[in-house]
Amino acid sequence: MTAILRYLAQAALYVPFMVIIGYFSTSPAYVHLPSDQALVRLSLSHAGQRIGECRQRTPGELAKLSPNMRAPLECPRERAPVTVELEIDGKLVYREVLQPSGLRRDLASTAYWRHPIAVGSHRFRARLRDRASGDFTYAREQTIELAPAQVLVIDFSASQGGFLFRF
Amino acid sequence: MEQSVTTYEAARLASLGELRKIEFIFDRVFNAANNPWRHLGALSFFFFWIITASGIYLYVFFDTGVSGAYQSVEALSNGQRYAGGVMRSLHRHASDAFMLTVVLHLAKEFLRGRYGGFRWFSWITGVPLLWLLFASGIGGYWLPWDRLAQFVAIATVEWLDALPLFAEPLARNFLVVENVSDRLFTLLIFLHIGIPLALLLGMFIHIQRVNHADVHTGRVLGWGTLAALLVLALAKPALSQGPADLATVPHLLAFDWFYLFPYWLLYSRSAAELWVLAGAVTGLLMLLPLLARGARAPVARVDLENCNGCARCFADCPYAAVVMRPRSGAGPGRMRAEVIPALCASCGICAGACPSSTPFRSNERLVTGIDMPQLPVNELRAALERGLSRLRSERRIVAFGCDCAARIRALEAPDVAVFSLLCIGMLPPSFIEYALRSGAEGVMVAGCREGDCAYRLGNVWTARRLEGRREPHLRPNVASERVRLVWSGAGEGAELARKLDDFRLALEGMPRNAPHLTSRTKALHNKIPIERGS
């Protein structure tokens, strides 16, 4: 094989390499979400209420503590699980009892859930209970028109009044 | 169970056969020295350096901010198309090529069964590199902060959130645009530099038990590959897919399947299933060396009385299994070779490198400085002498081959004495001269194809020794036309037989070889029954 033929053949053999790299770097296209769907992303990070009541320390108990540790109230650290429900168009699609995080179960309960949904108008009803028992503490209900590819974020912030629907 | 093992082995050998066919086609065009299939590891290093160089250029112009990231990358692609745009495309395409060559390298070594025994270290240290490579590539996809970056960022954190590691879901950082801060991009660029540096460190460790590692492509392969990437960069530039927008989800994405394939599984299956699959594949790869454990071949042995401390075995060992130590009780600077059994591949290349392995030594029993217990040079010399005395022909040919290359034993004939060594690199060149002096008309030396030696360097060292470019070399007084060096890999027996026929024909056209006898070869020569021709 002459040198020129050899170089031509080498160039020809680089073509499949370029085609493979060039093609699979962008193709085939990936359909992440069908064009007639939107996405609901439910997420929260909320610490449930303490499972027991705080107790006033007696003067004797306080005296036994180091001066810098003499807090008048003694509160149990463990938090109650947080129960979250989401109904869409009257149908319960999500229900979780979220356990508190942390070794002593004294940190926030967290959740993250994604749910593709058909575009159009939907009635959303979110509820949350952050006590060991009793009724739901927070609730919000709203009808939302979702466009293709739109993301509805359902977040929670107790300081802002409870559930936040962001779209 | 036995049936499935047989089926697996048949499939492995069939795949290996197909791979060899491809390699042979490329050998014809590129020569083995520049055949990309024979230098997949070196190509992976080459792509790493291209990615590094182009990455440094991109970093100069990159803005580590939420809005600035996308704009700065767009400015690179559109504002300086033939500089920044090409660099960006080179960065992207070289990254894809890097993944491709790494996976092919892994598959090729797997098909050849090169993961057990003394190779365990290279195999095990290679497995984490897959994760580091994946993480390096994924990190790069976040930075342009376009629609694909948005997808990759959210998919990555959703996958990570399936592990019970984080107190709060990482995905909460990407719920709304206000959650994404400039500091995130500072962290990302830090990771995108730090993880590739860890990858480089891992690659360095990966080749630690390999001497003369193949980490440099030759000029022809290097320039050719770079040119191909440049053509691809111009023909198909890497482009952004619109700015990230957390209020919407990207429907359709131009997907880089080299890196993002797991994310297709993430959404077609589930995060938990993907973790199980990734963990299972990683675990299986890590366990492979254990599954391949078999009887260990005897390792090289040093004979201190015959070791002069020349360090040729140290220089030639492909696996860093020979070290030089100060010789106790000797003067300063006197060294001795020592074999590290765990690293020894039992290839015998060290015995071929030892200057004491010369058959011309008059000792009744030939003991060399470093030798293989399963095939000592003394036994090789005795076998050569027996083989030559057995031949009944005017034109005696001696053929040295290797257990890993084309089957040399099949060439045994009334005029040919064959010797299969552990590796052709085990052959001391003086044996060729010894055979010619003892009555052989010609000596054929056959090894694995270039770039395909089972012990990496056996055929390279043999060629250099015979060309006089490496010690111990074949002495220049040996008639080079009577020595034929041929490369034929496993399964190429017919090709090797044809090469022997060519050599036989060439020898017939030469005058008879006049043996130059030494005291030892003279004794041998007198034993050889010679059928005189007319």
Interface residues (C-beta under 8 A of the other chain):
Chain A: M1 R6 A9 Q10 A11 L13 Y14 F17 M18 I20 I21 G22 F24 S25 T26 S27 P28 A29 Y30 V31 H32 L33 P34 S35 A38 L39 R41 S43 S45 S101 G102 L107 A108 T110 A111 Y112 R114 P148 A149 Q150 V151 V153 D155 R166 F167
Chain B: F26 R28 V29 F30 P36 R92 H93 D96 A97 L100 F151 E158 D161 A167 E168 P169 A171 R172 L175 V176 V220 G224 T225 A227 A228 V231 L232 A235 K236 A238 L246 A247 T248 V249 P250 H251 L252 L253 A254 F255 D256 W257 F258 L260 W264 Y267
